[in-house]
């Protein structure tokens, strides 16, 4: 509890949800702290030394993902970026989006699949494996890098929250039982720390030799803001970019739209 709360002053949302934690500057400091205490490892590692599995489920923005990937590269660490094939917020078949995804993995980060089982609806385990395999092959071909890990998107909403196999369709699962039981877990889902603050966990690293960190790039911006503002900034940024690209194309080809 903060001194203000002890004095009976109700914390603001910015204080309660630690908006100041979710900036690029803060992100760089987290990496600097983490690399002093942990080795950054890929999923499937057999390391017995203190290490962190640092993953990004890219739900909203490849632009934000690349921004964080460049910071990580500057700091000499590697993370795992899991991309969706069915996101309503970005399309890996777009030239600009795919270029950012490829640059991300050319920086040395590990590629993964963020699989939305809900896209397909209900199905058998065999069908689930077939879909995972097909999406793995598609993603690997698109980005030009091997895909050896996957995560489920919104597992509770798509009925796969209890699937805890170590691997499926030739990929390590981020929801494997060994990870759930053997790693300290920190997540920024919905734009705030869902369980524990990552700065607090890193400060107590001696008690957490194996750490699993999940972040979502859209939540990390240049300045502190609410989760809603962060989401809107990413969405509006994409909309403005799309409109500018369309206007540029139509002007170039003499097909300006009146009004």
N, C-alpha and C positions, 0 to 999 in steps of 0.2 A: 504494500500500500504506500502511495506517495505521501509526502508531508501534507499536501493540500487535502488529500482524502482523510488523513488522520485528524485534520482540523475541521472536518465536516463539510469541506467544499467538494461538491460533486465534480468528478473528472469530465472533461469535454470528450467528445468522440475522438478527437485528434490525440488526446492523451491516453484514452482507454485503449485505442487500437494502434497506438504507436505509429502514426502517419510518418513521422520523421525517420523511422527505420527504413522506409521503402523509397530511397533515392539512389541514384547511381553512385554518389559519393559514399553513402552508407554501405552499399553493396561492395564497393571496392575494399572498404575497411573490414567487412566480414570475411572476404577472401583472404586478406592479409593476415587476419587473426587465425583463420582456419588452416592456412598452409603452414603456420608455425607449429600446429598441433597434430595435423593429420596429413597423410598422403592422399591425393585424389585418385581414386581407383575406378575402373569400369565395373559394371555389373557382371557378376560371375567370377570376380576376383577370389583367389584363395589366400590372400595376404593375412598373416597373423599379427601384423603390426597395426598400430592405430591408423585408421583410414576412414575416409568419408566417401559415400556414394552420393554425388551431387547431381541431381537431375532436374530438368526443366520440362514440364508438360506444356507444349506450346499450343494453347487454346485459341489465342486471339491474334497475335502479331509476330510475323517473322522479322519485321523491322526492329521491334523491341528485343527479340531473341538475338539478333545479330549485334545489337548494341551491348548486351550483356556478354555475348561471346567474345567481343573484342576486348572488353575489360578483363575477362578471365585470361585471354591470351596475353595481354599486357602483364598480368600478374604471374604468368608462367604456370597456370593450372588448366586442367581439362575437365569438362563436364559432359553429361549425357543429355542430348536434346532429342525429345520424342515428338515427332510431327504427325499431324492428323491428315488423312486423305479426305475427310468429309466435313471439315470445319466450315461453318457458315461465315466465318470472318476472314479467311484467306484461302487462296486456291494455288496449290503447288504447280499447276499447269500454266500459270501466268508467268511471263518472262521475268518480270521484275522480282516476283516472290521467289521463284525457283533460283534466280541468281543469288539471292540472299541466303537461301538454304545451302546452296553449294559452297558459298564463301564461308559459311559457318563451319562446315566440316573440313574445308581446306585449312582452317585455322588449327585443326587437330582435335576438335571435339568429337565425341562418339555419337553415332546416329542410332536413333531408336524410333519405334512406331508407337504412336498414341492412338490406340485402337478403340473405336466407338462401336461397341457391340449393339447399342441401341439403334444404330442406323439400319440394321438388318431385321430387327425384331427377334422373336423367339426362334430357337433352333436347337438342334442336337449338339452334343459335344463334338461329333464328327464334323458337322457343319461349321462350328466355331473354329476348329483347327484348320479347315479348308480356307475360311475367310482370313484368318490370321496369316496363313502361308501366302495367299494371293496378295494381300496388302503389303506383306514384307517384300515380296518380289517387286512389286510396283514401286514402292518407296526407294528400294536400293537402286533400281534402274534410274529413277528420276534424279536422285542426289549423287549417284556415282560412288557410293560408299556402302560397305556392308552394314546390314541392320541385324544386330545380335541381341537386342533387348526390346521389350514392349511394356507398356503400361495400359491399363484400362481407363477410358474416359468415363467419368461419373459412374463408377461400378454399381453403386447402390441403385441408381436410376435405370440401369440396363440389366439388372439381375445377375451380375457376375461377381458380386462382392465377396462371395464365399469360395471363389475359384483361387486356390492357393498352391497350384503346382509349381515346381521349381522352374520348369521350362515348358514351352508349348511352341509348336511349329518351328523348332530350331532356335528359339529365342529365349533368353533368360526373362523371367517375369519379375516385375517390380513389386508384385503382390505375393511373392513366394512366401511360404510359411517360415522358411529360415530367416528371411528379412524381417518379417513381422515379429518374430520371437527373439531374434539375435541382434537387432540394431535399435538404437535410440532414433526416434523419428520426429522430424520437424517439418511442418507444412505451412505455406502461406496462402492456402486456398481461400478464395473470396476476398483477398486483399488484406488479410491480417493473419497473425500467428494463431493457428487453430488450436494448438495444444500448448506449446511452450515457445517463448521468444528465442530465436536462434542466437542472439548475442548472449543470453543467459546460459544456454547450453554450451556454447563455445568457451565461455568463461569457466565452466565446470568440466572441461574436456577430459580431465584425468579420470572422471567417473563414467565417461561415455567413450570407450576406445573404438567403438564401431558406430558410426553415425550415418543416417540416411536422411538427406535433405531434399525436399521437393519445393521448387519454386516455379512460378508462372511469370514469364517475362513481362506481361502487360502491367503487372503491379509495380514495376520498378521504373520510375520516371526521374526526370532531372530535378524536380522540386517536390516537396511534400504536398500531398493532396489526398482527398478522401478516395476510397476504393471506387466509388461511383464516378468521380472526376477522372481517375486514372483510366477506367474503362471507356468513358466517353472520349477521352483524348485519343486513345488508340483507334476507336471506331471512326471518329470524325476525321482523324488523320488519313485513314485509308480511303474514306469517301472523298475527301478533298483531292487526294492523289489520283484517284480513279477519274474524277471529273476533269482535272487538269490534263491527264493523259488523253482523254477523249477530245477535249477541246484542241489540244496540240495536233492530234491526228487529223481532225476534220479541217483545221486551218491549213495544215500542210497540203492537203489534197483538195483544197478549194471547195469544201463542203460545210462551210460555217452554218450554224443553226441560228436563225433570227431570234432575237429576244434574249 
